[in-house]
Amino acid sequence: MNYDKEPTVFIVEDNEDAREALCFLFDSVRLKTETYPSGDEFLKHYEPERLGCLIVDVRMPGISGLELHKELIAQNALIPIIIITAHADVPMAVRAMKAGAFDFLDKPVNDELLLERVRQAIEYDKQRRQEECKRQQLLERLEQLTPREYEVMKKMLQGNSTKVIAYDLNISHKTVETHRGQIMRKMQAKNVAELVRIGMGCERTIKFLYRE
Protein backbone atom coordinates (compact mmCIF):
# COMPACT_ATOMS: atom_id res chain seq x y z
CA MET A 1 0.00 0.00 0.00
CA ASN A 2 1.10 3.55 -0.71
CA TYR A 3 0.78 5.76 2.35
CA ASP A 4 2.57 8.75 0.82
CA LYS A 5 -0.54 10.10 -0.93
CA GLU A 6 -1.88 13.56 -0.13
CA PRO A 7 -3.88 13.48 3.11
CA THR A 8 -7.56 14.35 3.09
CA VAL A 9 -9.67 16.03 5.75
CA PHE A 10 -13.05 14.30 5.57
CA ILE A 11 -15.87 16.51 6.84
CA VAL A 12 -19.23 15.01 7.82
CA GLU A 13 -21.65 17.83 8.68
CA ASP A 14 -25.33 18.18 7.80
CA ASN A 15 -25.24 22.00 7.84
CA GLU A 16 -24.18 23.26 4.42
CA ASP A 17 -22.89 26.62 5.70
CA ALA A 18 -20.76 24.84 8.32
CA ARG A 19 -19.34 22.48 5.66
CA GLU A 20 -18.41 25.40 3.43
CA ALA A 21 -16.79 27.28 6.31
CA LEU A 22 -14.66 24.27 7.22
CA CYS A 23 -13.67 23.77 3.58
CA PHE A 24 -12.60 27.41 3.34
CA LEU A 25 -10.53 27.06 6.51
CA PHE A 26 -8.64 24.01 5.29
CA ASP A 27 -8.29 25.34 1.74
CA SER A 28 -6.55 28.38 3.24
CA VAL A 29 -3.74 26.13 4.47
CA ARG A 30 -3.79 23.91 1.38
CA LEU A 31 -5.31 20.87 3.02
CA LYS A 32 -7.43 18.72 0.72
CA THR A 33 -11.04 18.24 1.86
CA GLU A 34 -14.02 16.06 1.05
CA THR A 35 -17.45 16.82 2.49
CA TYR A 36 -20.47 14.65 3.20
CA PRO A 37 -23.91 15.72 4.45
CA SER A 38 -24.44 12.55 6.49
CA GLY A 39 -22.63 9.64 8.06
CA ASP A 40 -24.40 7.20 5.77
CA GLU A 41 -23.14 9.07 2.71
CA PHE A 42 -19.59 9.04 4.08
CA LEU A 43 -19.68 5.28 4.69
CA LYS A 44 -20.77 4.69 1.09
CA HIS A 45 -17.63 6.36 -0.28
CA TYR A 46 -14.91 6.01 2.37
CA GLU A 47 -11.85 3.91 1.53
CA PRO A 48 -9.88 2.91 4.67
CA GLU A 49 -6.52 3.00 2.89
CA ARG A 50 -6.79 6.76 2.35
CA LEU A 51 -4.62 8.89 4.61
CA GLY A 52 -6.18 11.71 6.60
CA CYS A 53 -8.58 12.46 9.42
CA LEU A 54 -12.31 12.75 9.92
CA ILE A 55 -14.24 15.69 11.36
CA VAL A 56 -17.78 14.75 12.28
CA ASP A 57 -20.68 16.54 13.95
CA VAL A 58 -22.50 14.67 16.69
CA ARG A 59 -26.11 15.48 15.85
CA MET A 60 -27.12 14.77 12.27
CA PRO A 61 -30.13 13.24 10.52
CA GLY A 62 -29.76 9.48 10.26
CA ILE A 63 -26.63 8.04 11.83
CA SER A 64 -25.12 10.32 14.48
CA GLY A 65 -21.46 11.23 14.75
CA LEU A 66 -20.97 8.86 17.68
CA GLU A 67 -22.73 6.04 15.81
CA LEU A 68 -20.55 6.70 12.77
CA HIS A 69 -17.50 6.39 15.01
CA LYS A 70 -18.73 3.04 16.35
CA GLU A 71 -19.40 1.77 12.84
CA LEU A 72 -15.90 2.70 11.66
CA ILE A 73 -14.40 0.91 14.67
CA ALA A 74 -16.52 -2.16 13.85
CA GLN A 75 -15.10 -2.06 10.31
CA ASN A 76 -11.56 -1.76 11.73
CA ALA A 77 -11.19 1.63 10.01
CA LEU A 78 -8.69 3.41 12.23
CA ILE A 79 -8.85 6.91 10.78
CA PRO A 80 -8.41 9.50 13.57
CA ILE A 81 -11.72 11.19 14.35
CA ILE A 82 -12.31 14.69 15.67
CA ILE A 83 -15.85 15.04 16.97
CA ILE A 84 -17.38 18.51 17.14
CA THR A 85 -20.71 19.50 18.63
CA ALA A 86 -22.73 22.42 19.90
CA HIS A 87 -24.49 20.14 22.37
CA ALA A 88 -21.61 18.66 24.34
CA ASP A 89 -21.83 17.18 27.79
CA VAL A 90 -19.18 15.49 29.89
CA PRO A 91 -20.55 11.93 29.66
CA MET A 92 -20.76 12.23 25.86
CA ALA A 93 -17.17 13.46 25.65
CA VAL A 94 -15.96 10.69 27.96
CA ARG A 95 -17.71 8.02 25.87
CA ALA A 96 -16.22 9.39 22.67
CA MET A 97 -12.66 9.56 24.02
CA LYS A 98 -12.89 6.10 25.60
CA ALA A 99 -14.07 4.77 22.24
CA GLY A 100 -10.88 6.13 20.67
CA ALA A 101 -11.81 9.54 19.28
CA PHE A 102 -8.75 11.69 18.59
CA ASP A 103 -10.45 14.74 20.10
CA PHE A 104 -13.83 16.13 21.14
CA LEU A 105 -14.36 19.87 20.55
CA ASP A 106 -17.19 22.25 21.39
CA LYS A 107 -18.72 24.54 18.78
CA PRO A 108 -17.88 27.20 17.89
CA VAL A 109 -14.43 25.71 17.40
CA ASN A 110 -11.43 28.03 17.41
CA ASP A 111 -9.89 27.89 13.91
CA GLU A 112 -6.28 27.72 15.08
CA LEU A 113 -7.07 24.98 17.57
CA LEU A 114 -8.92 22.95 14.95
CA LEU A 115 -6.09 23.34 12.42
CA GLU A 116 -3.55 22.26 15.03
CA ARG A 117 -5.55 19.19 16.02
CA VAL A 118 -6.16 18.23 12.38
CA ARG A 119 -2.45 18.45 11.58
CA GLN A 120 -1.68 16.33 14.64
CA ALA A 121 -4.34 13.80 13.62
CA ILE A 122 -2.92 13.51 10.11
CA GLU A 123 0.59 13.03 11.48
CA TYR A 124 -0.75 10.39 13.85
CA ASP A 125 -2.40 8.61 10.92
CA LYS A 126 0.85 8.69 8.93
CA GLN A 127 2.83 7.19 11.81
CA ARG A 128 0.17 4.57 12.50
CA ARG A 129 0.17 3.47 8.87
CA GLN A 130 3.96 3.34 8.75
CA GLU A 131 3.99 1.15 11.87
CA GLU A 132 1.29 -1.03 10.38
CA CYS A 133 3.40 -1.45 7.23
CA LYS A 134 6.44 -2.40 9.31
CA ARG A 135 4.39 -4.92 11.28
CA GLN A 136 3.17 -6.50 8.06
CA GLN A 137 6.72 -6.72 6.70
CA LEU A 138 7.93 -8.37 9.90
CA LEU A 139 5.05 -10.81 9.86
CA GLU A 140 5.87 -11.75 6.27
CA ARG A 141 9.47 -12.44 7.28
CA LEU A 142 8.35 -14.55 10.23
CA GLU A 143 6.06 -16.60 8.02
CA GLN A 144 9.08 -17.63 5.92
CA LEU A 145 10.67 -19.40 8.90
CA THR A 146 10.15 -23.11 9.39
CA PRO A 147 8.99 -24.23 12.87
CA ARG A 148 12.54 -25.37 13.66
CA GLU A 149 14.06 -22.10 12.47
CA TYR A 150 11.59 -20.23 14.66
CA GLU A 151 12.68 -22.33 17.65
CA VAL A 152 16.33 -21.64 16.92
CA MET A 153 15.70 -17.92 16.48
CA LYS A 154 13.92 -17.68 19.84
CA LYS A 155 16.88 -19.30 21.55
CA MET A 156 19.29 -17.00 19.69
CA LEU A 157 17.32 -14.00 20.91
CA GLN A 158 17.59 -15.36 24.45
CA GLY A 159 21.37 -15.15 24.09
CA ASN A 160 22.07 -18.87 23.83
CA SER A 161 25.22 -20.06 22.06
CA THR A 162 25.17 -22.46 19.13
CA LYS A 163 26.39 -25.23 21.44
CA VAL A 164 23.58 -24.64 23.95
CA ILE A 165 20.95 -24.45 21.20
CA ALA A 166 22.18 -27.72 19.70
CA TYR A 167 22.00 -29.41 23.10
CA ASP A 168 18.56 -28.02 23.98
CA LEU A 169 17.03 -28.99 20.65
CA ASN A 170 18.96 -32.28 20.36
CA ILE A 171 20.40 -31.38 16.97
CA SER A 172 23.96 -31.08 15.68
CA HIS A 173 26.12 -27.98 15.87
CA LYS A 174 26.25 -27.94 12.06
CA THR A 175 22.44 -28.06 11.81
CA VAL A 176 22.16 -25.08 14.15
CA GLU A 177 24.63 -23.14 12.01
CA THR A 178 22.58 -23.95 8.90
CA HIS A 179 19.42 -22.74 10.61
CA ARG A 180 21.20 -19.58 11.76
CA GLY A 181 22.19 -18.78 8.20
CA GLN A 182 18.65 -19.29 6.95
CA ILE A 183 17.24 -17.19 9.78
CA MET A 184 19.60 -14.29 9.10
CA ARG A 185 18.73 -14.39 5.39
CA LYS A 186 14.96 -14.65 5.83
CA MET A 187 14.82 -12.02 8.57
CA GLN A 188 17.15 -9.74 6.54
CA ALA A 189 19.56 -9.30 9.46
CA LYS A 190 23.25 -8.57 8.87
CA ASN A 191 24.34 -9.68 12.34
CA VAL A 192 23.00 -10.96 15.64
CA ALA A 193 22.58 -7.45 17.07
CA GLU A 194 20.35 -6.51 14.16
CA LEU A 195 18.44 -9.78 14.58
CA VAL A 196 17.80 -8.86 18.21
CA ARG A 197 16.41 -5.49 17.13
CA ILE A 198 14.21 -7.15 14.51
CA GLY A 199 13.18 -9.78 17.03
CA MET A 200 11.96 -7.11 19.44
CA GLY A 201 9.84 -5.69 16.65
CA CYS A 202 8.52 -9.17 15.89
CA GLU A 203 7.48 -9.64 19.49
CA ARG A 204 5.52 -6.38 19.41
CA THR A 205 4.04 -7.38 16.05
CA ILE A 206 2.79 -10.71 17.31
CA LYS A 207 1.28 -9.13 20.41
CA PHE A 208 -0.43 -6.47 18.29
CA LEU A 209 -1.78 -8.84 15.64
CA TYR A 210 -2.93 -11.61 17.94
CA ARG A 211 -3.45 -9.57 21.12
CA GLU A 212 -1.35 -12.06 23.09
Phi and psi in degrees as a GROMACS rama.xvg file:
@    title "Ramachandran Plot"
@    xaxis  label "Phi"
@    yaxis  label "Psi"
@TYPE xy
-101.39  112.088  ASN-2
-101.818  14.0135  TYR-3
-97.6026  7.13336  ASP-4
-69.4823  161.129  LYS-5
-61.3653  130.275  GLU-6
-70.7245  153.924  PRO-7
-124.646  136.699  THR-8
-94.8782  110.548  VAL-9
-89.5632  126.999  PHE-10
-116.392  119.347  ILE-11
-114.786  107.545  VAL-12
-153.026  127.053  GLU-13
-78.0378  -19.2093  ASP-14
-85.9886  117.742  ASN-15
-62.1044  -42.5442  GLU-16
-61.553  -40.0432  ASP-17
-66.3714  -39.4378  ALA-18
-61.7299  -45.3221  ARG-19
-65.2339  -38.7201  GLU-20
-64.5133  -41.537  ALA-21
-67.1081  -41.1148  LEU-22
-59.4014  -44.5334  CYS-23
-60.9164  -41.6531  PHE-24
-61.1344  -47.9665  LEU-25
-75.6045  -31.2171  PHE-26
-62.0793  -33.5373  ASP-27
-66.2046  -20.3437  SER-28
-115.836  18.7435  VAL-29
60.0027  41.2534  ARG-30
-102.917  128.937  LEU-31
-69.0229  139.17  LYS-32
-128.685  154.869  THR-33
-137.543  135.126  GLU-34
-117.462  149.796  THR-35
-140.432  137.811  TYR-36
-80.8877  -9.09175  PRO-37
-155.243  160.251  SER-38
-65.8895  -37.1163  GLY-39
-61.5918  -41.569  ASP-40
-65.7747  -39.101  GLU-41
-62.6099  -45.1767  PHE-42
-62.4703  -30.1691  LEU-43
-65.8354  -30.8581  LYS-44
-111.447  -15.2609  HIS-45
-69.7802  135.506  TYR-46
-116.404  114.608  GLU-47
-57.3453  -24.6196  PRO-48
-75.8171  -6.80196  GLU-49
-80.1377  132.145  ARG-50
-76.0641  143.067  LEU-51
152.954  -153.332  GLY-52
-147.901  165.144  CYS-53
-119.927  129.808  LEU-54
-109.753  125.034  ILE-55
-137.125  137.575  VAL-56
-79.7292  153.242  ASP-57
-76.3797  -53.7511  VAL-58
-96.5227  112.965  ARG-59
-144.465  156.394  MET-60
-60.8867  144.411  PRO-61
78.5163  -136.25  GLY-62
-69.162  132.087  ILE-63
-80.0619  170.249  SER-64
-61.4084  -40.3491  GLY-65
-67.9637  -37.2995  LEU-66
-68.6719  -36.2987  GLU-67
-62.3264  -42.4691  LEU-68
-58.9076  -46.768  HIS-69
-61.0744  -40.6652  LYS-70
-65.6042  -40.4536  GLU-71
-64.8055  -40.1273  LEU-72
-62.4818  -42.3163  ILE-73
-61.7718  -30.9765  ALA-74
-87.5795  4.07681  GLN-75
60.3521  30.9086  ASN-76
-90.8553  112.402  ALA-77
-99.078  22.621  LEU-78
-58.9098  133.856  ILE-79
-65.3538  135.734  PRO-80
-118.682  128.482  ILE-81
-107.796  116.107  ILE-82
-96.737  130.812  ILE-83
-123.989  146.209  ILE-84
-159.76  151.419  THR-85
-97.2682  1.47497  ALA-86
-127.48  46.2515  HIS-87
-76.5631  149.396  ALA-88
-142.91  160.969  ASP-89
-60.1629  -47.7535  VAL-90
-58.6351  -38.9194  PRO-91
-62.6842  -45.5561  MET-92
-62.4549  -42.2448  ALA-93
-62.3576  -44.6823  VAL-94
-60.578  -43.9549  ARG-95
-63.9851  -44.7068  ALA-96
-68.9994  -39.0777  MET-97
-64.8395  -30.8671  LYS-98
-77.4217  -7.5647  ALA-99
108.394  11.8072  GLY-100
-61.2267  144.006  ALA-101
-70.7448  -38.1944  PHE-102
-160.681  164.151  ASP-103
-136.359  113.214  PHE-104
-121.376  142.403  LEU-105
-85.2595  141.724  ASP-106
-81.8383  147.305  LYS-107
-73.4698  135.672  PRO-108
-85.8872  133.658  VAL-109
-64.8434  129.042  ASN-110
-58.6207  -45.3624  ASP-111
-65.137  -39.2416  GLU-112
-64.6446  -44.3251  LEU-113
-63.8886  -43.3926  LEU-114
-60.827  -42.5187  LEU-115
-62.1678  -45.3189  GLU-116
-69.3099  -34.3236  ARG-117
-66.3042  -44.3408  VAL-118
-60.5246  -42.3175  ARG-119
-64.7378  -38.5843  GLN-120
-65.9232  -40.7599  ALA-121
-65.6692  -41.8875  ILE-122
-63.7218  -40.475  GLU-123
-60.2946  -43.0823  TYR-124
-64.7051  -40.4647  ASP-125
-59.1968  -49.4003  LYS-126
-64.3794  -40.6182  GLN-127
-61.3903  -43.1888  ARG-128
-67.5353  -38.4424  ARG-129
-63.3376  -42.4799  GLN-130
-64.6226  -39.0949  GLU-131
-62.8136  -40.6065  GLU-132
-64.3364  -42.5216  CYS-133
-63.1449  -41.9226  LYS-134
-60.8807  -42.0885  ARG-135
-65.0266  -41.113  GLN-136
-62.7632  -42.1375  GLN-137
-65.2218  -40.904  LEU-138
-62.8282  -40.1196  LEU-139
-63.2835  -37.6884  GLU-140
-66.6817  -43.7027  ARG-141
-60.3544  -38.5684  LEU-142
-67.613  -16.1864  GLU-143
-77.9603  -20.0244  GLN-144
-75.2247  141.572  LEU-145
-76.125  163.089  THR-146
-54.2169  -39.9702  PRO-147
-67.9933  -41.531  ARG-148
-62.5186  -37.2319  GLU-149
-64.2316  -40.9231  TYR-150
-61.7362  -45.3667  GLU-151
-63.4763  -42.4153  VAL-152
-62.9764  -41.9752  MET-153
-59.1402  -41.0447  LYS-154
-71.2648  -34.4093  LYS-155
-61.668  -43.2168  MET-156
-68.4225  -21.3009  LEU-157
-82.8869  -2.05466  GLN-158
89.3714  12.9948  GLY-159
-76.5906  144.282  ASN-160
-78.0719  165.231  SER-161
-56.5441  -41.0642  THR-162
-61.8028  -45.3742  LYS-163
-66.1563  -41.5478  VAL-164
-61.6186  -44.1726  ILE-165
-60.4962  -41.9278  ALA-166
-67.3018  -46.1931  TYR-167
-64.1262  -36.8433  ASP-168
-96.5803  -0.64062  LEU-169
57.7337  45.2253  ASN-170
-129.631  167.664  ILE-171
-76.5305  159.366  SER-172
-58.2767  -41.751  HIS-173
-63.7754  -39.2388  LYS-174
-64.8783  -39.8181  THR-175
-61.8798  -43.4469  VAL-176
-62.101  -38.0811  GLU-177
-64.6379  -44.159  THR-178
-62.8531  -40.7075  HIS-179
-58.1989  -44.6613  ARG-180
-62.2569  -42.0448  GLY-181
-66.3862  -39.3504  GLN-182
-63.5801  -46.5249  ILE-183
-61.7994  -38.513  MET-184
-69.1408  -49.4948  ARG-185
-67.8314  -34.6897  LYS-186
-87.0059  -2.24044  MET-187
57.2663  46.5779  GLN-188
-109.442  133.406  ALA-189
-81.6522  -27.2932  LYS-190
-154.066  176.094  ASN-191
-64.0888  -37.7731  VAL-192
-60.8438  -41.2692  ALA-193
-69.0927  -34.9901  GLU-194
-63.384  -38.7072  LEU-195
-61.5077  -44.2412  VAL-196
-62.0726  -44.9848  ARG-197
-64.0546  -40.1808  ILE-198
-61.3418  -36.7567  GLY-199
-64.6257  -39.5629  MET-200
-65.9039  -36.9631  GLY-201
-63.8825  -40.9211  CYS-202
-61.1424  -44.1922  GLU-203
-65.6392  -36.7938  ARG-204
-63.0885  -46.5807  THR-205
-62.9239  -43.2719  ILE-206
-63.3602  -39.2698  LYS-207
-68.8068  -46.4272  PHE-208
-72.0811  -36.5116  LEU-209
-111.617  2.78109  TYR-210
51.0019  44.9894  ARG-211
